Amino acid sequence: MSVTIKKSDAEWQAQLSEDEFRITRQGGTEPAFSGAYYDNKDEGMYHCRCCDEPLFSSAEKYDSGSGWPSFWQPLKDHEPTEIRDTSHGMVRVEVRCPACDAHLGHVFEDGPQPTGQRYCINSASLGFKKR
């Protein structure tokens, strides 16, 4: 899926809190164990905070011990865009919303089976709709 939702920084700033803007639009990160969803056990769907794109199901969420919401796979046909990230002196894979290009977090290859993936996502990048 290509980026379909485009807004100016001023439009995003009017819609998002200061932290949400810093994280989703400027590639920031929230402190570990501080986000609203890292320990959420409710069943439901996680959506992009910026555009409401469905991204992850609670069925694929697990406790990685990292302090951020972690998922072993995204929703089919809603996979985040992956971008090589060499910031902070390391090589990682950044994940962005496929609809609005919001920074979500990173994906690592140290997750559980069956995928071996850990999508490590900022709570501030997500909304949650309880089932």
Secondary structure, 3 states (H helix, E strand, C coil): CCCCCCCCHHHHHHHCCHHHHHHHCCCCCCCCCCCCCCCCCCCEEEEECCCCCEEEEHHHEECCCCCCCEECCCCCCCCCEEEEECHHHCCEEEEECCCCCCEEEEEECCCCCCCCCEEEECHHHEEEEEC
